[in-house]
Amino acid sequence: MRQAFAVWLTGLPASGKSAIAGQLKSRLAEAGCVVEVLESDAVRRFLTPIPSYKPEERELFYRALAFLGSRLVAHGVPVVFDATANLRAYRNLARTMIPHFMEVAVVCPLEVCRQRDEKGTYRLGDEGKSATVPGLQEPYESPLYAEMELDTTRLKPEEAAAKVMEALRLRGYLQAARVTTE
């Protein structure tokens, strides 16, 4: 059996994480690797259906997300986390639980994220209807030791996914002959 791994895509809301995760899932499938994408909004609907985003709730949510990812990886299922995880501690917990772990910083200036924000997250924060938006009212702690950074103001999602694929191959997580990086 191939060794499973986890990739955590972290960045501000609307930085491009979901677009990269979708491209990465497709590329991994083409390489013969069935992956589970743990998208925070989708998982949150089950764990905290009426989220408050209070610090205690966020900590519980990200602990559960890291645990879920670690169990999938332990059973041979590669995982892509598509989650802001605004505090380093959340991502570091996953790193300690998952042996083959790669943190990817999805870098995008706040003003560009605001322009891309189809969900209205920043608008709600600006209007005072949400007091917990990472990058506005809540801190976003960029990774200190990310395995890679992807600047989504310069890279299209498919280009960013290709870079992640190459990094996975170089780390030995994927078989080189089956990976395409075009």
PASEBA-1860 file (N, C-alpha, C; in nm, 3 decimals):
! residues 182
1> MRQAFAVW> 0.085/-0.119/0.000/0.000/0.000/0.000/0.089/0.124/0.000 ~ 0.050/0.224/-0.076/0.120/0.352/-0.080/0.099/0.424/0.053 ~ 0.203/0.494/0.100/0.193/0.570/0.224/0.100/0.690/0.204 ~ 0.001/0.704/0.289/-0.091/0.818/0.279/-0.023/0.942/0.337 ~ -0.077/1.058/0.304/-0.020/1.185/0.344/-0.133/1.285/0.365 ~ -0.098/1.401/0.419/-0.195/1.510/0.432/-0.131/1.639/0.385 ~ -0.211/1.720/0.316/-0.172/1.853/0.273/-0.272/1.949/0.336 ~ -0.223/2.046/0.413/-0.312/2.145/0.472/-0.294/2.276/0.397
9> LTGLPASG> -0.398/2.317/0.324/-0.400/2.445/0.255/-0.456/2.548/0.352 ~ -0.373/2.644/0.392/-0.414/2.745/0.487/-0.394/2.884/0.428 ~ -0.481/2.973/0.462/-0.473/3.111/0.415/-0.599/3.185/0.455 ~ -0.600/3.313/0.432/-0.718/3.393/0.464/-0.841/3.342/0.388 ~ -0.960/3.370/0.440/-1.080/3.339/0.363/-1.073/3.404/0.225 ~ -1.113/3.332/0.123/-1.117/3.377/-0.017/-0.977/3.396/-0.077 ~ -0.877/3.331/-0.020/-0.741/3.340/-0.073/-0.717/3.246/-0.190 ~ -0.805/3.147/-0.208/-0.790/3.054/-0.319/-0.774/2.908/-0.276
17> KSAIAGQL> -0.790/2.880/-0.149/-0.771/2.744/-0.098/-0.862/2.643/-0.166 ~ -0.990/2.674/-0.176/-1.086/2.579/-0.233/-1.060/2.552/-0.380 ~ -1.024/2.656/-0.453/-0.994/2.638/-0.596/-0.871/2.548/-0.613 ~ -0.771/2.568/-0.531/-0.651/2.483/-0.537/-0.686/2.341/-0.495 ~ -0.765/2.326/-0.389/-0.803/2.193/-0.342/-0.876/2.116/-0.451 ~ -0.965/2.182/-0.524/-1.038/2.116/-0.632/-0.944/2.071/-0.743 ~ -0.852/2.156/-0.782/-0.754/2.120/-0.884/-0.663/2.008/-0.836 ~ -0.623/2.016/-0.711/-0.535/1.914/-0.654/-0.604/1.778/-0.649
25> KSRLAEAG> -0.729/1.777/-0.611/-0.806/1.652/-0.607/-0.810/1.588/-0.746 ~ -0.836/1.669/-0.848/-0.841/1.617/-0.985/-0.706/1.563/-1.029 ~ -0.601/1.636/-1.001/-0.466/1.592/-1.041/-0.425/1.464/-0.968 ~ -0.459/1.456/-0.841/-0.427/1.335/-0.765/-0.504/1.216/-0.821 ~ -0.630/1.237/-0.857/-0.710/1.129/-0.917/-0.646/1.082/-1.047 ~ -0.600/1.177/-1.130/-0.532/1.142/-1.255/-0.406/1.061/-1.229 ~ -0.343/1.085/-1.114/-0.221/1.013/-1.077/-0.253/0.880/-1.007 ~ -0.382/0.845/-1.001/-0.422/0.719/-0.940/-0.434/0.724/-0.789
33> CVVEVLES> -0.450/0.843/-0.735/-0.456/0.862/-0.590/-0.592/0.919/-0.551 ~ -0.672/0.838/-0.487/-0.803/0.884/-0.441/-0.782/0.956/-0.308 ~ -0.823/1.081/-0.303/-0.797/1.166/-0.187/-0.928/1.214/-0.127 ~ -0.928/1.238/0.002/-1.044/1.296/0.069/-1.013/1.443/0.097 ~ -1.097/1.534/0.049/-1.081/1.675/0.079/-1.170/1.708/0.200 ~ -1.106/1.754/0.305/-1.180/1.796/0.424/-1.193/1.948/0.418 ~ -1.305/1.993/0.364/-1.331/2.135/0.348/-1.401/2.184/0.474 ~ -1.343/2.285/0.538/-1.390/2.325/0.671/-1.539/2.360/0.675
41> DAVRRFLT> -1.589/2.433/0.576/-1.731/2.470/0.580/-1.821/2.347/0.575 ~ -1.785/2.250/0.493/-1.866/2.128/0.481/-1.862/2.046/0.611 ~ -1.743/2.030/0.668/-1.731/1.952/0.792/-1.798/2.026/0.907 ~ -1.784/2.159/0.908/-1.842/2.238/1.017/-1.994/2.223/1.021 ~ -2.058/2.208/0.905/-2.205/2.191/0.904/-2.249/2.070/0.986 ~ -2.161/1.969/0.999/-2.196/1.851/1.077/-2.151/1.863/1.223 ~ -2.034/1.920/1.245/-1.981/1.928/1.381/-2.041/2.043/1.462 ~ -2.060/2.156/1.398/-2.117/2.273/1.465/-2.217/2.338/1.370
49> PIPSYKPE> -2.338/2.281/1.359/-2.434/2.328/1.259/-2.472/2.475/1.273 ~ -2.465/2.530/1.392/-2.490/2.672/1.413/-2.363/2.730/1.476 ~ -2.263/2.754/1.392/-2.133/2.793/1.447/-2.133/2.933/1.509 ~ -2.062/2.943/1.621/-2.044/3.074/1.686/-1.905/3.129/1.655 ~ -1.814/3.041/1.617/-1.675/3.075/1.588/-1.603/3.131/1.710 ~ -1.655/3.103/1.828/-1.586/3.143/1.951/-1.457/3.062/1.963 ~ -1.359/3.113/2.034/-1.230/3.044/2.044/-1.242/2.897/2.090 ~ -1.327/2.870/2.187/-1.342/2.732/2.237/-1.399/2.642/2.129
57> ERELFYRA> -1.497/2.694/2.056/-1.559/2.616/1.949/-1.460/2.592/1.836 ~ -1.384/2.695/1.799/-1.283/2.678/1.694/-1.179/2.575/1.735 ~ -1.134/2.582/1.858/-1.035/2.485/1.903/-1.091/2.343/1.895 ~ -1.212/2.322/1.941/-1.275/2.191/1.933/-1.291/2.147/1.788 ~ -1.337/2.238/1.703/-1.356/2.205/1.562/-1.225/2.162/1.497 ~ -1.119/2.240/1.515/-0.992/2.206/1.449/-0.926/2.084/1.510 ~ -0.948/2.058/1.639/-0.900/1.933/1.698/-0.971/1.814/1.632 ~ -1.102/1.828/1.616/-1.179/1.720/1.552/-1.138/1.703/1.406
65> LAFLGSRL> -1.116/1.813/1.335/-1.074/1.805/1.195/-0.938/1.737/1.182 ~ -0.844/1.775/1.269/-0.711/1.713/1.268/-0.722/1.564/1.301 ~ -0.805/1.530/1.399/-0.823/1.390/1.435/-0.883/1.311/1.318 ~ -0.986/1.365/1.256/-1.048/1.299/1.142/-0.946/1.276/1.031 ~ -0.869/1.379/0.999/-0.765/1.366/0.898/-0.661/1.262/0.935 ~ -0.621/1.261/1.061/-0.520/1.163/1.105/-0.570/1.020/1.093 ~ -0.698/0.998/1.122/-0.754/0.862/1.113/-0.763/0.818/0.967 ~ -0.803/0.911/0.880/-0.807/0.876/0.738/-0.667/0.839/0.687
73> VAHGVPVV> -0.568/0.921/0.719/-0.431/0.894/0.675/-0.383/0.761/0.734 ~ -0.413/0.737/0.860/-0.372/0.611/0.924/-0.430/0.489/0.853 ~ -0.543/0.506/0.787/-0.608/0.397/0.714/-0.581/0.403/0.564 ~ -0.478/0.480/0.528/-0.434/0.479/0.389/-0.502/0.576/0.295 ~ -0.582/0.668/0.349/-0.652/0.764/0.266/-0.580/0.899/0.272 ~ -0.524/0.945/0.161/-0.461/1.078/0.160/-0.568/1.186/0.183 ~ -0.526/1.294/0.248/-0.619/1.401/0.286/-0.566/1.536/0.240 ~ -0.657/1.617/0.190/-0.628/1.758/0.164/-0.721/1.837/0.255
81> FDATANLR> -0.663/1.914/0.347/-0.740/2.003/0.434/-0.757/2.135/0.360 ~ -0.879/2.178/0.342/-0.912/2.307/0.282/-0.974/2.387/0.396 ~ -0.885/2.449/0.477/-0.932/2.513/0.599/-0.840/2.627/0.641 ~ -0.899/2.742/0.671/-0.821/2.857/0.714/-0.736/2.823/0.835 ~ -0.796/2.764/0.938/-0.724/2.733/1.062/-0.638/2.852/1.102 ~ -0.704/2.958/1.146/-0.638/3.086/1.165/-0.525/3.087/1.267 ~ -0.519/2.991/1.358/-0.410/2.984/1.454/-0.313/2.872/1.418 ~ -0.184/2.899/1.432/-0.081/2.798/1.402/-0.102/2.672/1.486
89> AYRNLART> -0.149/2.690/1.607/-0.166/2.574/1.697/-0.258/2.470/1.636 ~ -0.360/2.512/1.563/-0.453/2.417/1.500/-0.379/2.331/1.397 ~ -0.301/2.396/1.314/-0.228/2.324/1.208/-0.114/2.242/1.267 ~ -0.050/2.295/1.370/0.059/2.222/1.434/0.009/2.095/1.500 ~ -0.111/2.097/1.554/-0.169/1.975/1.611/-0.179/1.868/1.504 ~ -0.230/1.904/1.388/-0.241/1.807/1.278/-0.102/1.756/1.240 ~ -0.004/1.845/1.237/0.133/1.805/1.203/0.186/1.700/1.301 ~ 0.153/1.714/1.428/0.200/1.616/1.527/0.126/1.484/1.516
97> MIPHFMEV> 0.005/1.486/1.463/-0.077/1.366/1.454/-0.057/1.288/1.324 ~ -0.005/1.354/1.222/0.004/1.294/1.088/0.149/1.290/1.044 ~ 0.205/1.169/1.030/0.348/1.158/0.997/0.390/1.223/0.865 ~ 0.314/1.207/0.761/0.348/1.262/0.629/0.257/1.382/0.603 ~ 0.301/1.496/0.654/0.219/1.617/0.658/0.291/1.730/0.585 ~ 0.215/1.804/0.507/0.271/1.917/0.434/0.178/2.037/0.451 ~ 0.230/2.144/0.506/0.153/2.267/0.523/0.183/2.359/0.406 ~ 0.078/2.408/0.342/0.091/2.495/0.226/0.025/2.629/0.258
105> AVVCPLEV> 0.105/2.735/0.258/0.054/2.869/0.283/0.000/2.925/0.152 ~ -0.130/2.952/0.149/-0.193/3.014/0.032/-0.194/3.164/0.061 ~ -0.104/3.234/-0.006/-0.077/3.375/0.024/-0.154/3.466/-0.071 ~ -0.226/3.559/-0.012/-0.305/3.654/-0.090/-0.333/3.775/-0.001 ~ -0.308/3.895/-0.048/-0.335/4.013/0.034/-0.483/4.024/0.071 ~ -0.509/4.080/0.187/-0.645/4.095/0.237/-0.735/4.167/0.136 ~ -0.687/4.272/0.074/-0.771/4.347/-0.020/-0.811/4.262/-0.141 ~ -0.722/4.175/-0.187/-0.755/4.086/-0.299/-0.857/3.982/-0.251
113> CRQRDEKG> -0.839/3.930/-0.131/-0.936/3.835/-0.074/-1.074/3.899/-0.066 ~ -1.080/4.023/-0.024/-1.208/4.095/-0.015/-1.275/4.101/-0.153 ~ -1.197/4.127/-0.257/-1.252/4.137/-0.393/-1.304/4.002/-0.441 ~ -1.240/3.894/-0.400/-1.277/3.759/-0.444/-1.389/3.697/-0.361 ~ -1.426/3.759/-0.253/-1.512/3.700/-0.151/-1.656/3.680/-0.199 ~ -1.682/3.565/-0.261/-1.816/3.535/-0.310/-1.914/3.500/-0.198 ~ -1.863/3.450/-0.085/-1.950/3.411/0.027/-1.996/3.531/0.109 ~ -1.930/3.646/0.094/-1.969/3.764/0.171/-1.913/3.769/0.312
121> TYRLGDEG> -1.812/3.690/0.339/-1.754/3.683/0.473/-1.704/3.820/0.520 ~ -1.627/3.887/0.436/-1.571/4.016/0.475/-1.679/4.124/0.485 ~ -1.778/4.118/0.397/-1.888/4.214/0.403/-1.961/4.202/0.537 ~ -1.987/4.078/0.579/-2.053/4.057/0.708/-1.969/4.111/0.823 ~ -1.838/4.092/0.812/-1.749/4.147/0.915/-1.751/4.298/0.916 ~ -1.746/4.358/0.799/-1.748/4.504/0.788/-1.879/4.563/0.839 ~ -1.989/4.490/0.817/-2.121/4.539/0.859/-2.150/4.509/1.006 ~ -2.057/4.444/1.074/-2.077/4.411/1.215/-2.167/4.291/1.238
129> KSATVPGL> -2.198/4.217/1.131/-2.284/4.099/1.143/-2.203/3.974/1.176 ~ -2.073/3.985/1.169/-1.982/3.879/1.209/-1.864/3.946/1.277 ~ -1.828/3.895/1.394/-1.717/3.954/1.470/-1.599/3.859/1.479 ~ -1.596/3.760/1.390/-1.493/3.655/1.404/-1.421/3.624/1.273 ~ -1.411/3.719/1.184/-1.350/3.695/1.053/-1.197/3.700/1.066 ~ -1.129/3.588/1.033/-0.982/3.590/1.035/-0.928/3.696/0.939 ~ -0.836/3.775/0.987/-0.779/3.883/0.907/-0.847/4.017/0.934 ~ -0.968/4.013/0.990/-1.038/4.137/1.029/-1.040/4.146/1.182
137> QEPYESPL> -1.137/4.078/1.244/-1.150/4.085/1.389/-1.066/3.979/1.462 ~ -1.041/3.869/1.395/-0.962/3.761/1.453/-0.826/3.756/1.385 ~ -0.723/3.717/1.459/-0.591/3.710/1.396/-0.584/3.593/1.298 ~ -0.500/3.610/1.198/-0.462/3.497/1.114/-0.311/3.484/1.128 ~ -0.267/3.371/1.180/-0.124/3.347/1.201/-0.070/3.268/1.081 ~ 0.006/3.337/0.999/0.068/3.271/0.885/0.163/3.163/0.934 ~ 0.180/3.056/0.856/0.273/2.951/0.897/0.416/3.005/0.910 ~ 0.487/2.956/1.009/0.628/2.991/1.024/0.716/2.899/0.942
145> YAEMELDT> 0.674/2.774/0.928/0.757/2.674/0.862/0.679/2.595/0.758 ~ 0.603/2.663/0.677/0.526/2.593/0.573/0.623/2.526/0.475 ~ 0.584/2.410/0.429/0.666/2.340/0.330/0.666/2.413/0.197 ~ 0.561/2.491/0.171/0.561/2.572/0.050/0.463/2.687/0.064 ~ 0.486/2.792/-0.016/0.396/2.905/-0.025/0.348/2.918/-0.169 ~ 0.221/2.951/-0.184/0.161/2.971/-0.315/0.099/3.110/-0.318 ~ 0.151/3.198/-0.399/0.099/3.333/-0.414/-0.012/3.330/-0.518 ~ -0.136/3.339/-0.473/-0.249/3.325/-0.566/-0.279/3.453/-0.643
153> TRLKPEEA> -0.200/3.557/-0.621/-0.212/3.673/-0.709/-0.129/3.652/-0.836 ~ -0.038/3.555/-0.831/0.048/3.527/-0.947/0.026/3.388/-1.007 ~ -0.036/3.299/-0.931/-0.058/3.161/-0.978/-0.206/3.134/-0.995 ~ -0.241/3.071/-1.106/-0.376/3.021/-1.125/-0.390/2.895/-1.039 ~ -0.514/2.857/-1.003/-0.532/2.737/-0.921/-0.464/2.612/-0.979 ~ -0.472/2.594/-1.113/-0.411/2.475/-1.173/-0.259/2.480/-1.163 ~ -0.199/2.599/-1.170/-0.054/2.613/-1.155/-0.013/2.585/-1.011 ~ -0.091/2.634/-0.917/-0.064/2.610/-0.776/-0.073/2.461/-0.745
161> AAKVMEAL> -0.177/2.395/-0.797/-0.192/2.251/-0.775/-0.075/2.173/-0.834 ~ -0.026/2.216/-0.950/0.089/2.150/-1.012/0.212/2.161/-0.922 ~ 0.230/2.275/-0.858/0.343/2.293/-0.766/0.330/2.200/-0.645 ~ 0.209/2.185/-0.594/0.188/2.095/-0.481/0.215/1.951/-0.525 ~ 0.170/1.914/-0.642/0.196/1.779/-0.693/0.345/1.751/-0.702 ~ 0.420/1.847/-0.752/0.565/1.830/-0.763/0.627/1.814/-0.625 ~ 0.582/1.892/-0.528/0.634/1.880/-0.391/0.601/1.744/-0.332 ~ 0.481/1.693/-0.359/0.444/1.560/-0.310/0.534/1.453/-0.372
169> RLRGYLQA> 0.561/1.468/-0.501/0.649/1.373/-0.569/0.789/1.379/-0.510 ~ 0.841/1.498/-0.491/0.977/1.513/-0.437/0.990/1.457/-0.296 ~ 0.882/1.461/-0.219/0.884/1.405/-0.084/0.863/1.253/-0.084 ~ 0.838/1.198/-0.202/0.817/1.054/-0.212/0.677/1.008/-0.178 ~ 0.582/1.103/-0.168/0.444/1.067/-0.136/0.369/1.013/-0.256 ~ 0.418/1.043/-0.376/0.357/0.996/-0.499/0.463/0.928/-0.584 ~ 0.420/0.836/-0.667/0.512/0.772/-0.759/0.539/0.868/-0.875 ~ 0.666/0.896/-0.898/0.705/0.998/-0.997/0.649/0.971/-1.136
177> ARVTTE> 0.644/0.846/-1.176/0.601/0.814/-1.312/0.454/0.845/-1.337 ~ 0.375/0.853/-1.232/0.231/0.871/-1.250/0.187/1.015/-1.231 ~ 0.279/1.105/-1.200/0.241/1.243/-1.170/0.265/1.332/-1.291 ~ 0.164/1.410/-1.328/0.181/1.509/-1.433/0.182/1.646/-1.368 ~ 0.267/1.735/-1.414/0.277/1.867/-1.353/0.251/1.978/-1.454 ~ 0.186/1.947/-1.563/0.156/2.050/-1.663/0.031/2.123/-1.630
END
